[in-house]
Amino acid sequence: MKLGFNLNIEQVQKLVMTPELKQAIQILQFNYQELNQFIDEQVLINPLLEIGSSKESELRKKQEEKTDQNEVDWKEYFKEYDDISYKQYNFNKDREEVSFEQFVSSDITLTEHLLFQLQFAVLKEQYINIGKYIIESLDVNGYLNTNISEIASFFYVNEETVEDVLSVIQTFDPPGIAARSLKECLIIQVKQKGIEDDKILKVISEHLDDVAENRLMNISKALNISTKKVQAITDFIKTLEPKPGRAFSSGEEIKYITPDVNVEKIDGEYVVIVNDTTAPRLSISSYYRKMLLHENKDSNTSKFLTGKLNSAMWLLKSIEQRRQTIYNVVKAIVDYQIDFFEKGRQHLKPLTLRQIADEVGVHESTVSRAINGKYMQCPRGVFEIKFFFTSGVSNRLGEGIASESIKSMIKDMIDHEDSKKPLSDQEISNRLKEKGIKISRRTVAKYRDEMKILSSSKRKRF
């Protein structure tokens, strides 16, 4: 057999992901904030891109030309400076003063709040540093996780001294601060309220687990008091704050949701508006466009500008395509889930990505990218777009009912139940079957846990 090298031409089909296609897919995945950040990066990289439409820049130039042409009335300009003595300046009351402080407010942290109170505490100078150490050792919930022995060894004092300083800090606001356990936190709050009921203190110190599990009969037998009295004690304990520090800022920035899509009801119809009104408007720089026309096509400058122009045009096209894809997907969702927008959560229908993909005429992965991490604001509230894609069960008529609708029904039943005889999961399952919704007890328990609703034994009141 003879071996050799030959050149053969063959036709092969394969999918090639070009950089432009990758960028278009990436832009589709971006939410509102990520898209703005990406646009800012592209403006720095590509000189042909500029923020703001060309019409706006032309109007700005015309206004600047008009102001330059007009003569300045210097008498009017210096009118308020005629008297240069050190008299108080009369501000124009009609003029609206805008300052940075009007928009940004600093939240007080727990550490700052406690250190401020420490300044006025009746403590010796040498114990102030111990108090600062204790305050700065508290976690975000206001609990002290550092051992007393460690603090004592650090300051070369005995543990009794640290305990005395800690007892002073535990009198600070908020009540229950600097506790080492939940029991100590609750006991501090009870004492600060001036309540001296031994039964309450005993329930907190010995029967806190029974309170959490609603085992009131055990407490009643142990303390030899009526169940009604135990119910009143547990109701009072539940009014106390288990995490005193959470009322203050932890220093972390709060992140707010900016909806990517708004759905508004106008003249009886739901209108979908993609939220790109406040996004920076991109345009091609007129300066570089003129330069490209006058440059020699074979020059390096012309080749550079042409490449950047093609990149900019593709970016603009990708952003517009993203907007149109999101609009089409959300419009299809609104049309399908129209009963939800009209009647409420209980009328939400099961929906899959394939159904919307077939309706819009795109692939399922495109729909997934278009809704990933994006939010919708509608008359019913703000929802993640994924909320409308949910599984469900069929009723007796064969119509699909979404799991969110079933959760809403379960919550409605529990809200209107008799607190002395709460509904069990099996009873809820039977009631749903009477409505034509076949659902097992385990599924009811699963949905109830997802809504963070306690079991019937823990909801029971005596």
N, C-alpha and C positions, 0 to 999 in steps of 0.2 A: 504493500500500500504506500502510495506516494504522499508525503506530507509537504505542505507549502502554505504560503500566505496568499489569500485572494480577497478582493474587494467586492462585496455584494450589497445591493440596494434593496432594502425591505421597508414596508410601510407598517408602522406600529402606532396604535392609539394608546395614549397615557395622559393622566391628569398632571398638569404642571402648575404649581402654586407660584405665580409670579410675585415679586415684592409688592406690586400695586394691589393685587388681589388680597394678599395678606393684610395690607394696610386697610383695605375696605372692610374686611371681616373684623379687624381690630376696632375700627371706628364704630361699627355696628354694635359691638359689645359694650362700648363706653356708656356710662350713665351721664347725667347732666354735668356733674362736677368734673368727672374724668375727661369729658370732651373739652371743657373749657381749659383745663390744664394742658391737654394735648395741643390745642390750638395755640396757646401761648408759647409752647416749645417750638412749634413749626414756624411761627412768626420770627423767632430768633434765628432759626436755621436758614430759612428761605427769604432772601432780601426782596423778592418780588411780591411777597404777601404783606399786606398791611391791614390793620384793624380799622374798620369804618368804611362805609361806601364812598365811591368817588364823588357822588352828588353832595354828600355831607362835606367832604374836603373842599369842593369847589365853592359851596356856600360860605364856608369858613374863610376862604381866601378873599371872596368878594367883600365880606364884612370887614376884614382887616384892611382892605384897600380903601373902603369908605372911611374908616376911622383915621387912616393916615391922611386922606385928602382934607378932611374937616379941620379947620383951624381951632386951636385950643384957646379957650377964654381963660387967660391966666389970672385975671382979677377974681373970677369965680372960683378958680382953683385954690388961690391963697386967701380966700375970704375968711375962712375959719382960723387962719394963723395970723390975723392982724395983731392980736394981743399976745405977745410971747412971754407974758408973766407966768408965774407958777400957780395959776389958778386951776381949779378942777375942770376937766374937759367935759363939756355937755354933749353926751351921746344922743344921737337921734333915736328917740323911743320907738319910732315907727319901723326902724330898721331891725330886721330879725338877726340876732346874733347866733351864729352856729359855731359850736366848739366841739372838740373831740370828746370831751367828757359827757356830752349829751347822748352819745351813742354807745359808749363803752362803760360798763360798770364792773367794778372788781368785786368778786364774791369773797366773803370772809371765810377762811378755812378754819377747821376745828382748832388747829394749833394756835393760830393767831387769836382766836376767841378766848382760849384758856390762858395764854400768856398775858393777855390784857388783864384778866381777873387776878393773875398771880401777882401783879404789881401792887394790888391793894390787900393782899392776904397778910394776916398777922403771923409773919414768919421771921426768924432771925436771918440776917444777911447770908450766913454760911449755908442756910438750908434752901435759899432761893435757887441755887444751881441744881440741887437735888430735884426740886419741883420742876425746873425746866427740862431736866433729863427725863423725868417721868412723863411729862406732857409730850415731849418729842418721841417717846417710845410707844405712844398709843397708835393703834391701827385705825383704818378709815371708819370703823364702826364705833370707836371710842373705848376699846378694850385694851388693857395692859397685858401684853404677852411676855414681858420680861420678868424674870424672877427677882424677888426682893433681895435675895442673897447676892445676886450679881451686882445690883445697884449699890448695895452696902459695901461690897468689896471694892468697887470702882472708886467710891468716895472715902474709903477707909473709916466708915462709921458702922455702928451696930444696926441690926435689922429693925429694932424698935424705933430708931430715929426715922428710918425710911418709912415705916408703917405710919408714924405720926404725920409725916409730910403727905403721904398718900391719902390719909383720912381727911386732911384739909382740902386737897384737890377734889376729893369725892363730894365735897359740898358745893362745888362750882356748878354753873349752868353749862350744858343741859343736865337734868337729873339723871343719875345712873352712870355718870362718866367715870372713867378710870377703874372700872370693875375688872375683876380677873375671871369671872364666870357669869353665866346668865343668871344664876340664883343670886349672886351678890349684887348684880345690876338691878334686879327687881326689888330686892330688899332695901337697897339704898333709896329707890324711888318711893317705896311705901313709907319709909321713915321720914323722908323729906316732905311728904304730904301730911305728916303729923298723925298718921294712923297707927295706933298701938294695939291692934287686934292680934292676939297670939295665934288664932286659928289661921289667919291669912299668912303670917310668917311661917307657920308650920306647913301649910300647903305648899308654899314656894320652896322651902328647904327640903321637904321630904317626899312630896307627891307631885312634882312638876311633870314627870313622865305620865302620870295618870291624867293630869289636866290636858296634856297634848293628845292623848288617846281617847279622851272623853269618858274615862272610867270613873264616873262620879260615885258609883255605888261603893267602890273600894275606899275612896276618901271618906265617904259617909260612915262606913263601918269603922275605919281606923280612928277617926276623930270623934265618933259618937255624936254626930250632928245630923240634922235632916238633909235630905237630898236637895231640897229647895235652897237651904243655906249654902250648900256646896256650890250649887249653880250660880248663886249671887257672887260668891267668892271668885269662881273661875271667870265670870263675866268681868269682874273688876280687874283681875290679873291680866286679862287680854287687852285691857285699855292701856296698860303700861307699855313703854317703848323698849323693845328688846335690843335695838341698835341705836343708842343715843347720838352717835356721830354722823349718821347718814343725813341729818338735817342740814349739814354744812357741806361746803364745797370741798371736794377731795383734791382740787388742783388740776383735775383733768378737764379738757375742753369738751363741752357738750356738742354733739354732732346733730344737726338738724337735717330733716329730710326735705329736699327740694324735688317736688314731683316732676317727672319727665313729661307727663301727659296730663292735661286737664280735660275733663268731660263735663260739659255744662248743658243744662236743659234750656233750650231757647225755642219759644213758640211750640212747645209740646214735643220737640225733637231733641235728641241727644247729639251734641256737636263735639267732635274730638279736636282738640287743639294741642299740637306738639309744642312743648315749652322751649322754644328757641328765641323768644323775644328779647331776653336779657343776655343771650350769648353774644360774644363778640362777632361782628359782621366782618367777614373776610372779603377782600377784593384784591385785584391785581394792581400793583403800583403803576400809575400813569407815567412816572419818570422813567422807569426801566423799560416800559413798553415803547416809549419814544426812542430810547437808546437802542433797543433791539432793531427798530426800523432803519436807523441810520448807520448801524454797524455793518461791517463787511461780513457776509455769511460764513466765510472761511476762517475768520479770526477766532482766537481762543475765547475772547469776551463774548462773541455771539454764540458760540457753542455752549458756554457756561450758562448764559441767560436763557437759551432755548431749553436746556435741561431743567433749569429751575422753573421755567414757565410751564413745561409739561407736568412737572411734579405738583405745582400749585393748582393747575387745572384739574388734575386727578383728585387732589384733596378736596377741592370745592365740589366736585361731582360726587365723591364718596360721602361727604356730609349731607348733601341733598338726598342722596339715595338712602342714607340712614334715616333721615326724617320721613321720607315717603314710606319706607318699610315699616317703621314703628307706627305710623298713622294707619296703614292698611291692616296691620295686626290688631291694633287696639280697636279699630272700627269693627272688625269681624268679631272681636270679643264682646263689644257692647251690643251688637246686633243679636248675638247668640244668648247673652245673659240679660236681655232686656227686662225680664221678670224680676231680676235682682234689683235693678235700678228703680223699677216702678213700685215693687211690693216689699222688698227687704231681703234679709239674709236667708230666710227660710225657703226662698224660691230660687236659690242658686242651683244650677244644673251641673251634672258631671261634664267635664270638658277635657279633651286631650290635645296634645300638640299636633297630632296628625289631622284632626278635624279643622283646625285653624290653618294649617299648612295647605290642605286641599282647597280651602275657601280662598286663600290669598294667592295660591299658585306658586308657592316656594317650598323649599325643603324644610323638614322638621327642625334641623339644626339651625336654620336661619331664624325660625320662630323662637327657638330657645335662646339664641344670642340676642334677639330683639327685646326679649322680656327680662333677661337676666339682670338682677340688681336694680331694676327700674320700678318707679312708683307712679300710681295714678291718683289724681285728686278728682273726686266726683261729689255729687250732692249727698252721697251716703258716707263720705269720709275719705281718708287717705288709705289706700291699699297697695300692697305690692302686687304687681301685675300677675305674679305666679299664683296669687290667692284665687284667681278665677279658674285656674287649672286644677281640678280636684277629682278624685275618684268618688264613687257613690254606689248606691244599690238601686234596684228596681222596685217599684211599688206594684200593687195588684193589677194596674192598668198597663204595666210594661214601661212606664215612663221612668227616666233616671232621676234620682234624687242625690244631690251632692252630700258629701260627708259634713261639710260646713252647715248645711241646712239641718241635718240630723242633730248636730251639736247644738244648734240654736233651739231646736225642739226640746232636747234634753234639759238644757239650761232653763227654758221656760217652765217645764214641769217642776224642776227642783225649786225654782223661785216661788211657785205657788203651792208647794206642798205643806202639809201639816207638820210643824217643827217637832211636835211630840211623837208623831209617827211618820218619819221621813220615808221616802220611796226607796226601796232597794233596787239594785240593778236589774233583777229579774222582773220586778213590777214595771219598771220603765220599759223593758223589752216587750212585755205583754201589752202595754198601752200603745207602743209604736206599731205592734202587729195589728191592733184593732184599727189603726189608721191606714193599714195596708202596707206598712214598711216592715219587711221581715229582717230582723237583726237579732243577733245572739246576745246573751248576757255578757259574754267576754268582750264583745265589741263595744257595748255600752260602757263597761268599766274602762276600756281603753280610751274612748272619747272623753269620759269624765275626768280621767287622769290628765289628758292633754289640756283640758280647760282648768286644771288645778282646783277641782271641786272635791271636797272630802267625801268619804264613804258614808252610807246611811248611819252607821253606828257612831261616827264622829260628828254627824250633823244633828243628832238627836238631842233635844232639850227636855229637861225634867220639870 
